[in-house]
Amino acid sequence: MKRRHRKDDNEPEIVKALKKVGCKVCKIGRPVDLLVGFRSHNFLLEVKNPKGRNTLEDSQKEFIATWPGQVRVVRSPDEAVRVVTESYKWA
């Protein structure tokens, strides 16, 4: 039986902060929560709520471990904005 994707409570404020700095945000849900575009770069972000369960599912761990690009876990609007605006550090 497939588990229904449950959105973290902090996701709307993270999306709002990303859009405020000029990001294009697409909520994809699986295998991670957000696809974000910023200044010709794409980012895969998994949102976790620091007050909630705050753990990755086994399928997410496997995806992150095997994905050839960057995937980041973010827990706050400030952290999400920092991840995309400091993208040069990913290289």
C-alpha positions in Angstrom: 0.0 0.0 0.0 1.4 3.4 -1.0 1.7 6.0 1.8 0.0 9.3 1.2 2.5 12.2 1.1 2.0 14.5 4.1 3.2 18.1 3.7 5.3 19.5 6.5 3.7 22.5 8.3 6.6 24.8 7.5 6.5 24.2 3.8 4.2 27.2 2.9 6.4 29.7 4.7 9.5 28.2 3.0 7.8 28.5 -0.4 6.8 32.1 0.3 10.4 33.0 1.4 11.9 31.4 -1.8 9.4 33.2 -4.0 10.2 36.5 -2.2 13.8 36.3 -3.4 12.8 35.5 -6.9 12.7 31.7 -7.0 10.3 29.7 -9.2 9.0 26.9 -7.0 7.3 23.7 -8.1 5.8 21.4 -5.4 6.5 17.9 -6.5 6.0 15.9 -3.3 8.0 12.8 -4.3 10.8 11.9 -4.3 11.4 15.3 -2.6 9.1 18.2 -1.8 10.3 21.1 -4.0 11.9 21.7 -7.3 13.3 25.3 -7.2 14.8 27.4 -10.0 17.0 30.4 -9.2 19.3 32.2 -11.5 19.7 29.4 -14.0 20.2 26.8 -11.3 17.8 24.0 -10.2 17.6 22.7 -6.7 15.9 19.7 -5.2 14.8 20.5 -1.6 13.3 18.2 0.9 11.4 20.1 3.6 11.5 18.8 7.2 9.8 20.4 10.2 12.2 20.7 13.1 9.3 20.4 15.5 7.8 17.3 13.9 9.1 13.8 12.9 12.0 15.4 11.2 13.4 12.2 9.7 13.8 11.0 6.1 11.9 7.9 4.9 14.0 5.0 3.6 13.0 5.8 0.1 14.1 9.4 0.5 17.5 8.3 1.9 18.0 6.0 -1.0 17.0 8.7 -3.5 19.4 11.3 -2.0 22.2 8.7 -1.8 21.9 7.7 -5.5 20.9 11.0 -7.2 23.8 12.3 -9.3 22.9 15.9 -8.5 22.5 17.9 -5.3 19.6 17.4 -2.9 19.3 19.4 0.2 17.1 19.0 3.3 15.9 22.3 4.7 14.0 23.1 7.9 13.4 26.8 7.8 12.8 29.7 5.4 16.2 31.2 6.2 17.9 27.9 5.5 16.1 27.4 2.2 16.9 30.9 1.0 20.5 30.4 2.0 20.8 27.1 0.1 19.6 28.7 -3.2 21.3 32.0 -2.9 24.7 30.5 -2.0 24.5 28.0 -4.9 28.1 28.6 -5.9 29.1 26.7 -2.8 27.5 23.5 -4.3 30.1 23.3 -7.0 
